[in-house]
């Protein structure tokens, strides 16, 4: 709907969409051939609508270019708008005395309530839609906890936020950490871990660490992309954990080459012939920053070296690595000597064991199909990602989009829920890692089909490959992967061992876990044979010859293996509880 007004010879035009009277955009003329364009965001971290203003001037003397945008203060207005949008009006941008690399953005504390989780689950739909019996919350609820910290880190990047695209999300549980629970108090801190520039734009990676009681639980790693041309290469840096690399020596001379490297410090003296017999594994991290395009201002690689001798299965630390270009020559290198050596003489070690034939986990040919939500407003409120391109047609059009698009994080949450249901039996503690890359655009109402394949094993955990496509166009819109810790399983074989009168009844009287198993067996026998299973174990309970005869027939034909199986289940459950305790 468009309305216009004429006041003092100046025109004011307002536009609204979605059948409401809410103003999405207004255009007004001012003296001096000035034109002011304002766009409105009603969902934000505050309580009042926010306005983003653009200023133009009209030049009838240049017919080929009638409108000129006034860029003075434009960047500051955009940054201020998004700061209020995501973080709130009271937030003050920090002064980075130690540089962006060392700054940790504080997302504050948040106590997880059942109401928060219920609202989050309601936006996902499908998949798991019930409350977890342990009180665990879905893995990607971490976005609710960490989003403000991520945005505080992102707002420090010098780039055009109107051209921001969310590329990917990764959720990575810390070793042995249990999922977050309802009622827990959480904290979040985020830091920028990488900024790089390509011909098409600037890529930024932010890592948020979610903790409870000051103990880290999981990391949320988000990658963003700013479309455009950038030349501020001095702002680029990367913190990276390198792939494990393995080095074996085909001759003593190659072992001697490594011994000559200044960046290796050996824990104790080692002879060339002794080293040549070992296989080395390098566990390294690298920090790099640029001075200009292709020229580093600093390169630093450090880590540990482990050795495995022939015929030995264990590894022991044998050396450390430390290279820093500040103390080396030339002062501004174009390559990393440590990684250069490993690329020439080593190989990447993967702990994954690829399946020879991936196992398709789809229940039907079209996979799992869901409809993208018609409106993104509710997820915006729950997740705190108030980027208006997801809810405002005006902002979406200004950003060059056909209309509001579905949050990549929303799509990720729905697909994670489907994967958890299909591959982890809705056990929220089984999902250890989940990664999502948003490779295509999804709009409200789009039908999305999800395909799952079990492709590898990693230290006993399943690696599931995930792909999602637009059902109509078959365009790939999502690529992901998850690591699932299998649920503990006991394989029980009843055999035909000896039986005795009343066997298992001592467990029934003393163990609640055993009693539950016997009661389940009772329920099955009652439904199948019309009699309780437990009456056949302690024969003195039988009161009539009819019962005795029925019991004898069942015992001869069925009961020995059923009794042994029930006892085996009891033993397995009691053993598992003992191990866990």
KOLMIZA-269419 format. One record per residue (C-alpha): residue number from 1; residue in three letters; z, x, y. Coordinates in pm, whole numbers, plus 50000, padded with zeros to 5 digits. Layout:
BEGIN
[NUM,"ALA",[Z,X,Y]] ...
***
This chain:
BEGIN
[1,"UNK",[50000,50000,50000]] [2,"UNK",[49904,50137,50342]] [3,"UNK",[50045,50017,50673]] [4,"UNK",[49960,50142,51021]] [5,"UNK",[50108,50111,51368]] [6,"UNK",[49975,50187,51715]] [7,"UNK",[50236,50298,51964]] [8,"UNK",[50171,50464,52301]] [9,"UNK",[49812,50534,52188]] [10,"UNK",[49938,50728,51881]] [11,"UNK",[49888,50615,51523]] [12,"UNK",[50150,50606,51248]] [13,"UNK",[50044,50539,50887]] [14,"UNK",[50276,50497,50586]] [15,"UNK",[50182,50479,50221]] [16,"UNK",[50380,50350,49924]] [17,"UNK",[50300,50323,49555]] [18,"UNK",[50424,50160,49234]] [19,"UNK",[50436,49820,49401]] [20,"UNK",[50741,49904,49615]] [21,"UNK",[50803,49923,49987]] [22,"UNK",[50944,50274,49948]] [23,"UNK",[50752,50517,50169]] [24,"UNK",[50597,50805,49974]] [25,"UNK",[50397,50953,50259]] [26,"UNK",[50356,50907,50633]] [27,"UNK",[50103,51041,50881]] [28,"UNK",[50162,51038,51255]] [29,"UNK",[49967,51170,51554]] [30,"UNK",[50138,51346,51844]] [31,"UNK",[50030,51478,52184]] [32,"UNK",[49795,51774,52184]] [33,"UNK",[49584,51654,51889]] [34,"UNK",[49875,51720,51654]] [35,"UNK",[49905,51548,51316]] [36,"UNK",[50232,51543,51119]] [37,"UNK",[50224,51471,50745]] [38,"UNK",[50557,51388,50579]] [39,"UNK",[50625,51337,50208]] [40,"UNK",[50948,51186,50079]] [41,"UNK",[51159,51272,49773]] [42,"UNK",[51414,51004,49683]] [43,"UNK",[51551,51176,49373]] [44,"UNK",[51733,51499,49455]] [45,"UNK",[52066,51679,49425]] [46,"UNK",[52198,51490,49729]] [47,"UNK",[52246,51127,49816]] [48,"UNK",[51981,51083,50086]] [49,"UNK",[51599,51105,50075]] [50,"UNK",[51448,51443,50160]] [51,"UNK",[51140,51496,50376]] [52,"UNK",[50884,51776,50345]] [53,"UNK",[50679,51814,50663]] [54,"UNK",[50332,51965,50711]] [55,"UNK",[50175,52017,51055]] [56,"UNK",[49807,52008,51141]] [57,"UNK",[49594,52016,51454]] [58,"UNK",[49267,51828,51511]] [59,"UNK",[48968,52031,51638]] [60,"UNK",[48665,51811,51718]] [61,"UNK",[48486,52119,51856]] [62,"UNK",[48455,52260,51502]] [63,"UNK",[48289,51984,51297]] [64,"UNK",[48282,52199,50983]] [65,"UNK",[48662,52236,50993]] [66,"UNK",[48822,51948,51183]] [67,"UNK",[49179,52003,51059]] [68,"UNK",[49370,52332,51083]] [69,"UNK",[49713,52363,50919]] [70,"UNK",[49983,52522,51130]] [71,"UNK",[50136,52782,50893]] [72,"UNK",[50416,52888,51126]] [73,"UNK",[50744,52812,50948]] [74,"UNK",[50560,52649,50655]] [75,"UNK",[50711,52871,50383]] [76,"UNK",[51063,52832,50525]] [77,"UNK",[51028,52453,50533]] [78,"UNK",[50910,52442,50171]] [79,"UNK",[51190,52671,50046]] [80,"UNK",[51450,52472,50239]] [81,"UNK",[51315,52146,50092]] [82,"UNK",[51332,52268,49731]] [83,"UNK",[51673,52428,49786]] [84,"UNK",[51812,52089,49896]] [85,"UNK",[51614,51915,49621]] [86,"UNK",[51756,52120,49329]] [87,"UNK",[52087,52263,49453]] [88,"UNK",[52203,52054,49751]] [89,"UNK",[52227,52079,50128]] [90,"UNK",[52543,52291,50127]] [91,"UNK",[52389,52579,49928]] [92,"UNK",[52347,52903,50121]] [93,"UNK",[52090,53156,50000]] [94,"UNK",[52276,53479,49911]] [95,"UNK",[52205,53820,50062]] [96,"UNK",[52097,54050,49780]] [97,"UNK",[52262,54380,49864]] [98,"UNK",[52215,54510,49509]] [99,"UNK",[51862,54378,49458]] [100,"UNK",[51728,54079,49269]] [101,"UNK",[51750,54264,48935]] [102,"UNK",[52129,54274,48937]] [103,"UNK",[52200,53932,49094]] [104,"UNK",[52360,53665,48874]] [105,"UNK",[52330,53308,49001]] [106,"UNK",[52638,53099,48931]] [107,"UNK",[52565,52748,48808]] [108,"UNK",[52932,52651,48818]] [109,"UNK",[53145,52472,48561]] [110,"UNK",[53057,52149,48383]] [111,"UNK",[53267,51948,48138]] [112,"UNK",[53042,51772,47888]] [113,"UNK",[53117,51399,47862]] [114,"UNK",[52999,51147,47607]] [115,"UNK",[52833,50949,47886]] [116,"UNK",[52621,51253,47983]] [117,"UNK",[52511,51303,47623]] [118,"UNK",[52437,50932,47570]] [119,"UNK",[52214,50924,47880]] [120,"UNK",[52036,51241,47769]] [121,"UNK",[51980,51100,47419]] [122,"UNK",[51852,50773,47564]] [123,"UNK",[51573,50956,47748]] [124,"UNK",[51459,51132,47429]] [125,"UNK",[51425,50832,47198]] [126,"UNK",[51298,50868,46842]] [127,"UNK",[51428,51150,46627]] [128,"UNK",[51805,51165,46635]] [129,"UNK",[51940,50876,46838]] [130,"UNK",[52299,50858,46713]] [131,"UNK",[52615,51043,46810]] [132,"UNK",[52682,51354,46603]] [133,"UNK",[52992,51314,46385]] [134,"UNK",[53114,51663,46480]] [135,"UNK",[53070,51591,46851]] [136,"UNK",[52790,51850,46882]] [137,"UNK",[52533,51799,47157]] [138,"UNK",[52156,51860,47120]] [139,"UNK",[52042,52219,47177]] [140,"UNK",[51832,52136,47484]] [141,"UNK",[52126,51963,47654]] [142,"UNK",[52183,52321,47771]] [143,"UNK",[51925,52245,48042]] [144,"UNK",[52171,52001,48197]] [145,"UNK",[52436,52275,48196]] [146,"UNK",[52217,52562,48315]] [147,"UNK",[51945,52410,48535]] [148,"UNK",[52123,52464,48867]] [149,"UNK",[52182,52834,48787]] [150,"UNK",[51815,52875,48685]] [151,"UNK",[51697,52717,49009]] [152,"UNK",[51926,52934,49221]] [153,"UNK",[51767,53243,49065]] [154,"UNK",[51414,53101,49101]] [155,"UNK",[51462,53016,49470]] [156,"UNK",[51497,53388,49548]] [157,"UNK",[51135,53458,49446]] [158,"UNK",[50882,53490,49728]] [159,"UNK",[50610,53244,49626]] [160,"UNK",[50463,52901,49706]] [161,"UNK",[50687,52647,49532]] [162,"UNK",[50423,52376,49574]] [163,"UNK",[50212,52567,49323]] [164,"UNK",[50490,52611,49068]] [165,"UNK",[50419,52545,48699]] [166,"UNK",[50680,52554,48421]] [167,"UNK",[50524,52759,48140]] [168,"UNK",[50787,52774,47865]] [169,"UNK",[51146,52735,47753]] [170,"UNK",[51340,52919,47482]] [171,"UNK",[51682,52824,47348]] [172,"UNK",[51854,53108,47161]] [173,"UNK",[52197,53067,47000]] [174,"UNK",[52426,53369,47003]] [175,"UNK",[52524,53508,46663]] [176,"UNK",[52774,53284,46480]] [177,"UNK",[52814,53055,46784]] [178,"UNK",[52856,52684,46717]] [179,"UNK",[52668,52428,46931]] [180,"UNK",[52827,52287,47244]] [181,"UNK",[53055,51987,47194]] [182,"UNK",[53152,51680,47391]] [183,"UNK",[53468,51750,47590]] [184,"UNK",[53409,52124,47629]] [185,"UNK",[53415,52297,47966]] [186,"UNK",[53105,52511,48013]] [187,"UNK",[52986,52773,48261]] [188,"UNK",[52637,52903,48336]] [189,"UNK",[52501,53218,48497]] [190,"UNK",[52133,53304,48542]] [191,"UNK",[51942,53615,48637]] [192,"UNK",[51577,53692,48689]] [193,"UNK",[51462,53913,48401]] [194,"UNK",[51096,53961,48490]] [195,"UNK",[50845,53921,48774]] [196,"UNK",[50480,54012,48719]] [197,"UNK",[50153,53958,48907]] [198,"UNK",[49811,53887,48761]] [199,"UNK",[49478,53798,48919]] [200,"UNK",[49560,53426,48895]] [201,"UNK",[49921,53427,49014]] [202,"UNK",[50284,53535,48976]] [203,"UNK",[50492,53489,48658]] [204,"UNK",[50872,53477,48671]] [205,"UNK",[51118,53474,48380]] [206,"UNK",[51477,53358,48426]] [207,"UNK",[51752,53382,48162]] [208,"UNK",[52058,53157,48185]] [209,"UNK",[52359,53225,47964]] [210,"UNK",[52571,52921,47873]] [211,"UNK",[52936,52990,47790]] [212,"UNK",[53244,52795,47690]] [213,"UNK",[53587,52935,47770]] [214,"UNK",[53402,53240,47907]] [215,"UNK",[53250,53320,47564]] [216,"UNK",[52864,53315,47552]] [217,"UNK",[52719,53043,47330]] [218,"UNK",[52346,53048,47399]] [219,"UNK",[52068,53172,47626]] [220,"UNK",[51807,52952,47793]] [221,"UNK",[51499,53153,47890]] [222,"UNK",[51253,52979,48122]] [223,"UNK",[50916,53115,48234]] [224,"UNK",[50746,52989,48550]] [225,"UNK",[50406,53050,48705]] [226,"UNK",[50299,53033,49071]] [227,"UNK",[49925,52983,49110]] [228,"UNK",[49768,53187,49388]] [229,"UNK",[49694,53539,49504]] [230,"UNK",[49987,53778,49544]] [231,"UNK",[50000,54146,49639]] [232,"UNK",[50375,54215,49666]] [233,"UNK",[50378,54440,49358]] [234,"UNK",[50693,54618,49477]] [235,"UNK",[50882,54297,49388]] [236,"UNK",[50774,54321,49023]] [237,"UNK",[51009,54434,48748]] [238,"UNK",[51081,54366,48381]] [239,"UNK",[51383,54386,48151]] [240,"UNK",[51261,54381,47793]] [241,"UNK",[51406,54423,47446]] [242,"UNK",[51138,54617,47258]] [243,"UNK",[51016,54529,46910]] [244,"UNK",[51182,54730,46635]] [245,"UNK",[50963,55030,46552]] [246,"UNK",[50968,55245,46242]] [247,"UNK",[50861,55610,46218]] [248,"UNK",[50793,55798,45893]] [249,"UNK",[50683,56162,45880]] [250,"UNK",[50389,56276,45672]] [251,"UNK",[50469,56642,45740]] [252,"UNK",[50752,56862,45878]] [253,"UNK",[50538,56936,46185]] [254,"UNK",[50552,56569,46289]] [255,"UNK",[50928,56569,46245]] [256,"UNK",[50944,56882,46458]] [257,"UNK",[50743,56702,46730]] [258,"UNK",[51016,56439,46763]] [259,"UNK",[51287,56708,46765]] [260,"UNK",[51117,56860,47069]] [261,"UNK",[51143,56541,47279]] [262,"UNK",[51396,56562,47562]] [263,"UNK",[51460,56189,47559]] [264,"UNK",[51623,56201,47213]] [265,"UNK",[51984,56313,47166]] [266,"UNK",[52091,56372,46805]] [267,"UNK",[52444,56277,46699]] [268,"UNK",[52462,56599,46497]] [269,"UNK",[52233,56892,46419]] [270,"UNK",[51947,56803,46188]] [271,"UNK",[51698,57035,46020]] [272,"UNK",[51324,56972,46032]] [273,"UNK",[51288,56944,45652]] [274,"UNK",[51585,56706,45636]] [275,"UNK",[51443,56483,45910]] [276,"UNK",[51099,56478,45748]] [277,"UNK",[51253,56305,45445]] [278,"UNK",[51390,56016,45650]] [279,"UNK",[51246,55693,45791]] [280,"UNK",[51363,55620,46146]] [281,"UNK",[51408,55281,46313]] [282,"UNK",[51413,55261,46695]] [283,"UNK",[51612,54981,46861]] [284,"UNK",[51531,55002,47235]] [285,"UNK",[51540,54823,47570]] [286,"UNK",[51315,54900,47868]] [287,"UNK",[51350,54838,48240]] [288,"UNK",[51047,54890,48464]] [289,"UNK",[50974,54827,48831]] [290,"UNK",[50653,54874,49028]] [291,"UNK",[50583,55070,49345]] [292,"UNK",[50228,54938,49370]] [293,"UNK",[49968,54794,49136]] [294,"UNK",[49965,55007,48819]] [295,"UNK",[50222,55258,48954]] [296,"UNK",[50587,55241,48849]] [297,"UNK",[50871,55309,49089]] [298,"UNK",[51104,55339,48790]] [299,"UNK",[51085,55340,48411]] [300,"UNK",[51397,55346,48196]] [301,"UNK",[51412,55320,47816]] [302,"UNK",[51732,55355,47617]] [303,"UNK",[51869,55261,47278]] [304,"UNK",[51963,55380,46931]] [305,"UNK",[51784,55542,46637]] [306,"UNK",[51879,55464,46277]] [307,"UNK",[51780,55664,45968]] [308,"UNK",[51715,55564,45608]] [309,"UNK",[51683,55838,45347]] [310,"UNK",[51458,55808,45042]] [311,"UNK",[51634,55622,44765]] [312,"UNK",[51896,55485,45007]] [313,"UNK",[51918,55121,45116]] [314,"UNK",[52164,55159,45403]] [315,"UNK",[52094,55278,45759]] [316,"UNK",[52308,55503,45973]] [317,"UNK",[52283,55584,46343]] [318,"UNK",[52138,55932,46381]] [319,"UNK",[52037,55958,46750]] [320,"UNK",[52020,55788,47090]] [321,"UNK",[51726,55752,47328]] [322,"UNK",[51748,55779,47705]] [323,"UNK",[51453,55822,47937]] [324,"UNK",[51468,55759,48313]] [325,"UNK",[51172,55842,48536]] [326,"UNK",[51406,55910,48830]] [327,"UNK",[51521,56230,48663]] [328,"UNK",[51182,56316,48511]] [329,"UNK",[50842,56430,48639]] [330,"UNK",[50620,56289,48775]] [331,"UNK",[50848,56069,48991]] [332,"UNK",[50613,55767,48978]] [333,"UNK",[50465,55756,48626]] [334,"UNK",[50186,55527,48513]] [335,"UNK",[50304,55514,48150]] [336,"UNK",[50620,55533,47938]] [337,"UNK",[50642,55851,47723]] [338,"UNK",[50889,55696,47476]] [339,"UNK",[50677,55391,47405]] [340,"UNK",[50365,55607,47407]] [341,"UNK",[50509,55822,47130]] [342,"UNK",[50608,55517,46924]] [343,"UNK",[50268,55353,46965]] [344,"UNK",[50100,55669,46832]] [345,"UNK",[50340,55755,46551]] [346,"UNK",[50528,55437,46467]] [347,"UNK",[50471,55079,46359]] [348,"UNK",[50629,54750,46459]] [349,"UNK",[50884,54629,46205]] [350,"UNK",[50907,54258,46147]] [351,"UNK",[51204,54111,45964]] [352,"UNK",[50999,53801,45899]] [353,"UNK",[50857,53733,45557]] [354,"UNK",[50540,53530,45603]] [355,"UNK",[50471,53263,45343]] [356,"UNK",[50149,53326,45156]] [357,"UNK",[50066,52959,45200]] [358,"UNK",[50233,52775,45490]] [359,"UNK",[50392,52445,45387]] [360,"UNK",[50282,52141,45586]] [361,"UNK",[50582,51922,45671]] [362,"UNK",[50386,51629,45812]] [363,"UNK",[50453,51300,45636]] [364,"UNK",[50110,51162,45729]] [365,"UNK",[49779,51319,45825]] [366,"UNK",[49828,51250,46196]] [367,"UNK",[50173,51412,46196]] [368,"UNK",[50458,51255,46390]] [369,"UNK",[50332,51043,46681]] [370,"UNK",[50524,50943,46993]] [371,"UNK",[50430,50797,47331]] [372,"UNK",[50509,50996,47645]] [373,"UNK",[50750,50799,47868]] [374,"UNK",[50584,50574,48123]] [375,"UNK",[50833,50689,48389]] [376,"UNK",[50995,51029,48438]] [377,"UNK",[51264,50908,48678]] [378,"UNK",[51546,50881,48423]] [379,"UNK",[51488,51227,48274]] [380,"UNK",[51478,51371,48628]] [381,"UNK",[51823,51226,48695]] [382,"UNK",[51970,51341,48363]] [383,"UNK",[51824,51694,48359]] [384,"UNK",[51860,51755,48735]] [385,"UNK",[51496,51874,48752]] [386,"UNK",[51398,51676,49058]] [387,"UNK",[51056,51835,49109]] [388,"UNK",[50871,51543,49277]] [389,"UNK",[50540,51612,49099]] [390,"UNK",[50696,51426,48804]] [391,"UNK",[50785,51107,48994]] [392,"UNK",[50589,51094,49321]] [393,"UNK",[50213,51021,49323]] [394,"UNK",[50191,51172,49674]] [395,"UNK",[50344,51505,49571]] [396,"UNK",[50139,51513,49251]] [397,"UNK",[49815,51457,49443]] [398,"UNK",[49906,51719,49704]] [399,"UNK",[49966,51967,49419]] [400,"UNK",[49616,51898,49284]] [401,"UNK",[49729,51685,48990]] [402,"UNK",[49574,51352,48886]] [403,"UNK",[49917,51188,48914]] [404,"UNK",[50280,51239,48808]] [405,"UNK",[50303,51446,48490]] [406,"UNK",[50569,51444,48218]] [407,"UNK",[50831,51720,48235]] [408,"UNK",[50755,51995,47987]] [409,"UNK",[51128,52004,47912]] [410,"UNK",[51123,51631,47835]] [411,"UNK",[50838,51679,47589]] [412,"UNK",[51025,51974,47440]] [413,"UNK",[51341,51766,47391]] [414,"UNK",[51151,51488,47213]] [415,"UNK",[50971,51735,46984]] [416,"UNK",[51292,51927,46914]] [417,"UNK",[51455,51599,46812]] [418,"UNK",[51166,51518,46575]] [419,"UNK",[51179,51868,46426]] [420,"UNK",[51555,51849,46379]] [421,"UNK",[51524,51515,46204]] [422,"UNK",[51244,51631,45972]] [423,"UNK",[51351,51989,45899]] [424,"UNK",[51729,51997,45947]] [425,"UNK",[51839,51647,45843]] [426,"UNK",[51974,51596,46197]] [427,"UNK",[52227,51876,46145]] [428,"UNK",[52266,52005,46501]] [429,"UNK",[52428,52332,46391]] [430,"UNK",[52125,52429,46181]] [431,"UNK",[51890,52490,46475]] [432,"UNK",[51943,52855,46581]] [433,"UNK",[51638,52914,46803]] [434,"UNK",[51377,52688,46957]] [435,"UNK",[51085,52795,47176]] [436,"UNK",[50836,52575,47360]] [437,"UNK",[50520,52663,47552]] [438,"UNK",[50366,52391,47768]] [439,"UNK",[49995,52456,47729]] [440,"UNK",[49852,52122,47840]] [441,"UNK",[49920,51834,48077]] [442,"UNK",[50088,51513,47954]] [443,"UNK",[50088,51190,48153]] [444,"UNK",[50294,50876,48110]] [445,"UNK",[50187,50668,47810]] [446,"UNK",[49987,50946,47642]] [447,"UNK",[50007,50933,47263]] [448,"UNK",[50119,51273,47130]] [449,"UNK",[50097,51383,46767]] [450,"UNK",[50326,51658,46641]] [451,"UNK",[50244,51886,46346]] [452,"UNK",[50504,52099,46164]] [453,"UNK",[50446,52388,45923]] [454,"UNK",[50699,52607,45744]] [455,"UNK",[50534,52950,45793]] [456,"UNK",[50797,53220,45730]] [457,"UNK",[51153,53316,45639]] [458,"UNK",[51383,53528,45854]] [459,"UNK",[51709,53655,45703]] [460,"UNK",[51730,53340,45490]] [461,"UNK",[51639,53104,45776]] [462,"UNK",[51325,52892,45792]] [463,"UNK",[51065,52954,46064]] [464,"UNK",[50883,52634,46157]] [465,"UNK",[50559,52641,46356]] [466,"UNK",[50511,52344,46589]] [467,"UNK",[50195,52216,46754]] [468,"UNK",[50139,51898,46952]] [469,"UNK",[49809,51745,47063]] [470,"UNK",[49696,51453,47272]] [471,"UNK",[49606,51200,47002]] [472,"UNK",[49306,51067,47196]] [473,"UNK",[49145,51393,47315]] [474,"UNK",[49293,51630,47054]] [475,"UNK",[49374,51869,47339]] [476,"UNK",[49660,52101,47247]] [477,"UNK",[49950,52034,47485]] [478,"UNK",[50245,52210,47320]] [479,"UNK",[50299,52515,47101]] [480,"UNK",[50642,52604,46970]] [481,"UNK",[50854,52754,46699]] [482,"UNK",[51206,52707,46569]] [483,"UNK",[51445,52890,46340]] [484,"UNK",[51653,52670,46111]] [485,"UNK",[51951,52779,45908]] [486,"UNK",[51927,52594,45575]] [487,"UNK",[52209,52363,45477]] [488,"UNK",[52422,52512,45199]] [489,"UNK",[52303,52382,44862]] [490,"UNK",[52464,52405,44516]] [491,"UNK",[52239,52379,44209]] [492,"UNK",[52448,52223,43929]] [493,"UNK",[52353,52213,43560]] [494,"UNK",[52584,51997,43349]] [495,"UNK",[52504,52150,43008]] [496,"UNK",[52666,52004,42695]] [497,"UNK",[53007,52174,42697]] [498,"UNK",[53316,52033,42529]] [499,"UNK",[53488,51725,42670]] [500,"UNK",[53845,51607,42645]] [501,"UNK",[54041,51289,42697]] [502,"UNK",[54114,51220,43065]] [503,"UNK",[53934,51528,43191]] [504,"UNK",[53914,51553,43569]] [505,"UNK",[54192,51306,43637]] [506,"UNK",[54425,51583,43758]] [507,"UNK",[54171,51658,44034]] [508,"UNK",[54145,51286,44111]] [509,"UNK",[54520,51267,44169]] [510,"UNK",[54552,51586,44378]] [511,"UNK",[54226,51631,44575]] [512,"UNK",[54080,51389,44829]] [513,"UNK",[53738,51560,44798]] [514,"UNK",[53743,51511,44419]] [515,"UNK",[53862,51152,44461]] [516,"UNK",[53561,51079,44686]] [517,"UNK",[53322,51209,44417]] [518,"UNK",[53486,51005,44139]] [519,"UNK",[53477,50695,44361]] [520,"UNK",[53103,50748,44425]] [521,"UNK",[53050,50775,44048]] [522,"UNK",[53255,50458,44002]] [523,"UNK",[53038,50273,44252]] [524,"UNK",[52719,50387,44077]] [525,"UNK",[52841,50286,43728]] [526,"UNK",[52973,49956,43856]] [527,"UNK",[52635,49873,44005]] [528,"UNK",[52441,49997,43699]] [529,"UNK",[52659,49896,43403]] [530,"UNK",[52905,49652,43553]] [531,"UNK",[53202,49876,43471]] [532,"UNK",[53386,50148,43661]] [533,"UNK",[53307,50502,43548]] [534,"UNK",[53671,50618,43574]] [535,"UNK",[53792,50381,43300]] [536,"UNK",[53613,50599,43044]] [537,"UNK",[53798,50917,43131]] [538,"UNK",[54163,50814,43066]] [539,"UNK",[54119,50601,42749]] [540,"UNK",[54482,50475,42757]] [541,"UNK",[54380,50252,43052]] [542,"UNK",[54152,50045,42827]] [543,"UNK",[54309,49712,42739]] [544,"UNK",[54073,49549,42488]] [545,"UNK",[53852,49622,42190]] [546,"UNK",[53557,49495,42396]] [547,"UNK",[53622,49760,42656]] [548,"UNK",[53672,50019,42383]] [549,"UNK",[53342,49932,42220]] [550,"UNK",[53154,49930,42551]] [551,"UNK",[53317,50261,42643]] [552,"UNK",[53222,50415,42308]] [553,"UNK",[52856,50317,42347]] [554,"UNK",[52832,50449,42701]] [555,"UNK",[53021,50764,42619]] [556,"UNK",[52794,50841,42326]] [557,"UNK",[52475,50779,42518]] [558,"UNK",[52548,50869,42882]] [559,"UNK",[52896,50968,42976]] [560,"UNK",[52933,51329,42852]] [561,"UNK",[52665,51462,43088]] [562,"UNK",[52774,51226,43370]] [563,"UNK",[53137,51335,43333]] [564,"UNK",[53046,51702,43332]] [565,"UNK",[52812,51652,43628]] [566,"UNK",[53085,51475,43826]] [567,"UNK",[53329,51754,43747]] [568,"UNK",[53067,52013,43847]] [569,"UNK",[53016,51842,44183]] [570,"UNK",[53392,51844,44232]] [571,"UNK",[53409,52214,44152]] [572,"UNK",[53120,52298,44386]] [573,"UNK",[53274,52105,44678]] [574,"UNK",[53617,52256,44626]] [575,"UNK",[53465,52606,44601]] [576,"UNK",[53269,52554,44923]] [577,"UNK",[53583,52436,45107]] [578,"UNK",[53776,52738,44977]] [579,"UNK",[53502,52978,45093]] [580,"UNK",[53482,52817,45438]] [581,"UNK",[53860,52831,45478]] 
***
